[in-house]
Amino acid sequence: MRAVQRPCEVTFFTDTGTPRVIRFEGRVYHLSEKLDHFRAGGHWWLGEPGRDVWVLACGPVTLEVARYDVEWNGSQWWLLRIQD
């Protein structure tokens, strides 16, 4: 997976809260399958908040997206990594 570490937009969710539609740099990714979900603590010594992380299959692309507990560097949702 290649690191992206940039804000993205998430607009629709499953009934369990999994992101269904992710928009990033003019592209729209639709959830095919949730591969993983976990809670990660932030680097507290750098002031980074905790986050929920999802690994999602979106057709042939795999995304790792995170929702930070608070707005972090201008956004609450981030695309962490992508594999296409």
C-alpha positions in Angstrom: 0.0 0.0 0.0 1.2 3.5 -0.7 0.9 6.2 2.0 -1.3 9.1 1.2 -2.0 10.8 4.6 -4.4 13.4 3.3 -8.0 14.5 4.1 -10.8 12.9 2.2 -14.6 13.1 2.3 -16.9 10.3 3.5 -20.6 10.7 2.8 -22.5 7.4 3.3 -22.3 4.7 5.9 -23.5 1.1 6.5 -25.9 0.5 9.4 -22.8 -0.4 11.5 -21.0 2.9 10.7 -18.6 1.6 8.0 -17.8 4.2 5.3 -19.6 3.4 2.0 -18.6 6.3 -0.2 -15.2 7.9 -0.1 -14.2 10.9 -2.2 -10.6 11.8 -2.8 -9.0 14.1 -5.4 -12.0 13.9 -7.7 -12.4 10.2 -7.5 -15.3 8.4 -5.9 -14.8 5.0 -4.2 -17.7 2.7 -3.3 -17.5 0.1 -0.6 -17.4 -3.6 -1.9 -16.3 -5.2 1.4 -15.0 -4.2 4.8 -11.7 -6.0 5.3 -10.8 -4.7 8.8 -11.8 -2.2 11.5 -9.7 -1.3 14.5 -9.2 1.5 17.0 -5.8 3.2 17.1 -4.3 5.5 19.7 -2.7 8.6 18.4 0.9 9.7 19.0 -0.1 11.4 22.2 3.4 13.0 22.7 2.8 14.8 19.4 -0.8 15.8 20.4 -2.4 13.4 17.8 -5.9 12.3 18.8 -7.1 8.7 18.7 -8.9 7.3 15.6 -11.0 4.5 14.1 -9.4 2.9 11.1 -11.1 0.9 8.3 -9.5 -1.2 5.6 -11.9 -1.3 2.7 -12.1 -3.1 -0.6 -13.6 -0.7 -3.2 -13.7 -2.7 -6.3 -10.1 -3.4 -7.4 -8.8 -0.8 -5.0 -8.0 -1.2 -1.2 -8.3 1.9 1.0 -7.3 2.5 4.6 -9.4 5.4 5.9 -9.5 6.9 9.4 -11.9 9.0 11.4 -10.1 11.0 14.1 -11.9 11.7 17.4 -11.6 15.4 16.7 -10.8 17.5 13.6 -7.1 16.9 12.9 -5.1 19.3 10.7 -8.3 20.5 9.0 -10.4 17.3 8.7 -11.8 14.5 10.7 -11.6 11.9 7.8 -8.3 10.9 6.3 -7.2 8.6 3.5 -4.1 7.0 5.1 -3.1 4.5 2.4 -4.3 3.2 -1.0 -3.4 0.1 -3.0 -4.6 0.0 -6.6 
